Amino acid sequence: MFNDQSFFGSDFKYVLILTLLACMSYTLPPVQAALQAAAPDYSWLDAGSNSSVAVVSGDQMAQAYATPYPSSSPTPCPSGFVCIPSNQYPLVCKAALLTVSVDPSSPEKSYVEVSASTSTDVVLAVYDVKSETLSSYLRSLNIVVRSTKWGAAETFSFIKLKVGNATNVTVPVGTTTYFRNLAIQLPAGQTVPLLIIGTVKPNTDGRLSGSVLSTTLTANATNVRVDDGMNNPIPATPGVFTSNELTLASGLLVNNASLVTSPPSADANNMNISYRVAISFTLTAGQNPVFIDKNASKTLIMAYLGASSTAASTTWISSDANPASSAEDTAQSFMVGPNVTRSFTFSAIISSLGIPGTVSFRVSGISYRIATATMTTSQGLEPLFFSGRF
């Protein structure tokens, strides 16, 4: 010792502490407390989310911190944390966390057109996962899939998980859908979109029309299992993420159908009885515009019941829409734009022909034409009934 100084200089003890620090492994949480206990001569300050950094003053100490950190030495950070940078000072111990979010490309709330004859793949949601500080692997994923009308198992044939250009796995449908035995790499600091795709069964007879689909991913250690490649788990930041609602339709969705009959009226001799009938419904188009005829006899699928239809005649007197007009309406037809809802009312007078009897009829569907098709098709609905005595 010379003048109370070491042969190696006055800063030798600090360099020695740094060397010891680089060779130790801390396991006590939280990070700041663990590092403070390990090296009490330094001021370990919080440097962000679950991370700490040693703060030392002095030019010589700054120079010492800039020296290479031996990569062969054990990390000075506790288990579950990563040193940033990994090969020089100063070192920041940052938590190896996984974040989950809904990707901006995830479908917005909308109507989805599905086939009546074949299965249709529908993107239900796009979830983002990001391994914040080190590369890791997604091992399993649990997703809740819902369908309001018949339940998920009756709506979907199966559910797919797609990453990039490859479909990683296809699984059966349950209340919770499980993707297991995965090995999806999550590069450090990069967002990896996970597409959740449902294969919808054929919408035979419009059975699935009106079903509302949605998914939920609850981020936790059970539902999003990730490790560092050496079976060391990486926790996901907790959160509940739900996709937007998608409503199924086969080109056209019919809602709010009703038939309202006004009280009968008659002339002074109690003859020539007549009824006023208003048939109303709302239509929502799928991905293509839909046209319906303004002539009610061409739009409404009707059938008289019994043999007494000769007792009265039906005269259609108006066809109204709300919104009242569309730029694509013509003199003969109304147009419903893609993912647009429009309401319609067709009104008629049913008048006696002077022959006593009962007249009954049923409205069981709507005829329409999709813009991309040349043929008129139909959409069934819960039957609407009229019955009047004449």
Buried (B, 14 or more C-beta within 10 A) or exposed (E): EEEEEEEEEEBEEBBEBBEEBBEBEBEEBBBBBBBBEBBEEBEBEEBEEBBBBBEBEEEEBEEBBEEEBEEEEEBBBBEBBBBBEEEEBBBBBBBBBBBBBBBEEBBEEEBBBBBBEEBBBBBBBBBBBBBBBBBBBBBBBBBBBBBBBEBBEEBBBBBBBBBEEEEBBBBEBEEEBBBEEBEBEBEEEEEBBBBBBBBBBBBEEBBBBBBEBBBBBBBBEEBBBBEBEEEEBBBBBEEEBBBBBBBBBBBBBBBEBEBEBEEBEEEEEEEBBBBBBBBBBBBBBBBBBBBBBBEBEEBBBBEBBEEBBEBBBBEBEEBBBEEEEBEEBEEEBBBBBBBBBBBBBBBBBBBBEEEEBBBBBBBBBBBBBBBEEEEBBBBBBEEBEBEBBB
